């Protein structure tokens, strides 16, 4: 008699844009059959369990190109603890030949590949990497050389151009994608990780 949501249905396999959340059918306290409710959701794109990291990045790579063209871009992973955000964003490997690497290393590779093409045309670039965490509304520097669990940073808007800054955030110069990989490892070790009832 548990009234829970059991299944997801994917009806639009060609466009891969729709998901139906189908409620569990059950008998009520009077013994009558109650058909589970159906809730339909539409998205720009739905990725299923058989999709690979390359499929996901193929969908968002144009956002990386937009950032290279000068637009402000945010690639945001949202979900409960244990739902796969870290795997999607960081991946299981940083090896450029490993198909399991995530969105961050792929984006970094694309950025430096583009920068190299422009260098050949006479452009020069200077890249710096930062890595912060917002966890329980508190901001921490994940690249800090010494992690202090009680040290938090502030997000500030300091000028008329609406530029957001985080004073005290460590910035590291990087010259190619290989320079970024150790920073990702360092940041990953410093992340806050907790569990919820959903993934215990």
C-alpha positions in Angstrom: 0.0 0.0 0.0 3.0 2.3 -0.3 2.1 5.3 -2.5 5.5 6.1 -4.1 6.7 6.9 -7.5 8.3 3.9 -9.1 9.2 4.4 -12.7 10.4 6.8 -15.3 9.1 6.4 -18.8 11.0 7.7 -21.9 8.6 8.0 -24.7 10.4 10.3 -27.1 13.5 8.2 -28.0 14.2 10.1 -31.1 14.2 13.6 -29.7 15.1 12.5 -26.2 13.3 15.4 -24.6 10.5 14.0 -22.5 10.2 12.0 -19.3 7.1 10.7 -17.6 7.2 10.1 -13.8 4.6 7.3 -13.2 3.2 6.8 -9.8 2.6 3.4 -8.3 -0.9 2.0 -8.4 -2.2 0.8 -5.1 -5.3 -0.2 -3.2 -6.7 2.5 -0.9 -8.1 1.9 2.6 -11.5 1.0 1.2 -10.0 -1.7 -1.0 -10.5 0.2 -4.2 -7.8 0.2 -6.9 -6.1 3.6 -7.4 -4.2 4.2 -10.6 -0.9 6.0 -10.0 -0.7 9.6 -11.3 1.4 10.5 -14.3 3.6 13.6 -14.4 5.1 14.7 -17.7 8.3 16.8 -18.0 9.9 18.3 -21.1 13.5 19.2 -21.4 15.9 20.5 -24.1 17.6 17.1 -23.9 17.3 14.0 -21.8 20.3 11.7 -21.3 19.7 8.1 -20.3 21.8 5.4 -18.6 23.3 4.2 -21.9 24.6 7.6 -22.9 28.3 8.2 -22.6 30.3 11.2 -21.4 31.0 12.1 -25.0 27.3 12.4 -25.7 26.8 14.8 -22.9 29.8 17.0 -23.8 28.7 17.0 -27.4 25.5 18.8 -26.2 27.3 21.4 -24.1 30.5 22.0 -26.1 28.9 25.0 -27.8 28.6 26.6 -24.4 32.4 26.3 -24.0 32.8 27.9 -27.4 30.5 30.7 -26.3 32.8 31.3 -23.3 35.8 31.5 -25.7 33.8 34.0 -27.7 33.5 36.3 -24.7 30.1 35.4 -23.3 29.5 34.5 -19.6 28.8 30.8 -19.3 27.9 28.5 -16.4 27.7 24.7 -16.7 25.8 23.8 -13.6 25.2 20.3 -12.2 22.3 20.0 -9.8 21.0 17.0 -7.9 20.9 15.2 -4.6 24.1 13.8 -3.0 25.1 10.6 -4.8 23.1 11.2 -8.0 26.2 11.4 -10.2 27.1 15.1 -10.4 30.8 14.5 -9.7 31.0 11.7 -12.2 29.5 13.8 -14.9 31.6 16.9 -14.2 34.9 15.3 -13.2 34.6 11.8 -14.6 36.4 8.6 -13.5 39.7 9.5 -15.2 41.7 12.5 -16.5 43.4 10.5 -19.2 42.7 12.3 -22.5 42.1 8.9 -24.2 39.7 7.7 -21.5 36.0 8.1 -22.6 35.0 8.3 -18.9 36.6 11.7 -18.3 34.1 14.3 -17.4 32.8 17.7 -18.5 35.5 19.8 -16.7 38.6 18.1 -18.3 36.9 18.0 -21.7 36.1 21.7 -21.4 39.7 22.5 -20.4 41.0 20.5 -23.3 38.7 22.5 -25.7 39.8 25.8 -24.2 43.5 25.1 -24.6 43.1 23.6 -28.1 41.3 26.8 -29.2 44.0 28.9 -27.5 46.7 27.0 -29.4 45.0 27.7 -32.7 44.8 31.4 -31.9 48.5 31.5 -30.8 49.4 30.3 -34.3 47.7 33.5 -35.5 49.6 35.7 -33.1 47.3 35.9 -30.1 48.7 35.5 -26.6 46.7 34.2 -23.6 47.1 34.1 -19.9 45.0 31.6 -18.0 44.4 31.2 -14.3 42.5 28.5 -12.5 40.4 28.8 -9.4 38.2 26.2 -7.7 35.7 27.1 -5.0 32.9 25.2 -3.3 29.6 26.6 -2.1 28.3 24.1 0.4 25.5 24.8 2.9 25.7 28.5 1.8 29.4 28.7 2.8 32.2 29.4 0.3 35.5 27.5 0.6 38.7 27.6 -1.5 39.4 24.1 -2.8 42.8 25.0 -4.0 44.0 26.4 -0.7 47.4 24.9 0.2 46.3 24.2 3.8 42.6 23.4 4.3 41.0 25.1 7.2 37.4 23.8 7.8 36.5 27.0 9.6 37.9 29.4 7.0 35.2 30.7 4.6 35.4 33.3 1.8 32.9 36.0 0.8 31.5 36.7 -2.6 31.6 40.4 -3.3 30.5 42.8 -6.0 33.1 45.5 -6.0 32.7 47.7 -9.0 30.2 49.3 -11.3 30.7 46.7 -14.0 28.8 44.2 -11.8 31.9 42.0 -11.7 31.8 39.4 -8.9 34.9 38.7 -6.9 35.9 36.3 -4.2 38.8 38.0 -2.2 41.4 35.6 -1.0 40.6 32.9 -3.5 43.8 31.2 -4.7 44.6 31.7 -8.4 47.0 29.4 -10.2 48.5 30.1 -13.6 48.0 27.3 -16.1 49.6 26.9 -19.5 48.0 23.8 -20.8 45.4 21.2 -19.9 48.0 19.0 -18.1 48.5 21.9 -15.6 44.9 21.7 -14.7 44.6 18.0 -13.9 46.7 18.1 -10.6 44.5 21.1 -9.5 41.4 19.0 -10.1 42.8 16.2 -7.9 43.7 18.7 -5.2 40.3 20.3 -5.3 38.5 16.9 -5.3 40.4 15.9 -2.1 39.2 19.1 -0.4 35.5 18.8 -1.3 32.8 18.4 1.3 31.1 15.1 1.0 28.1 13.9 2.9 25.3 11.4 2.6 21.6 11.6 2.5 18.8 9.1 3.1 18.6 8.7 -0.7 22.0 7.2 -1.1 22.7 5.3 2.1 
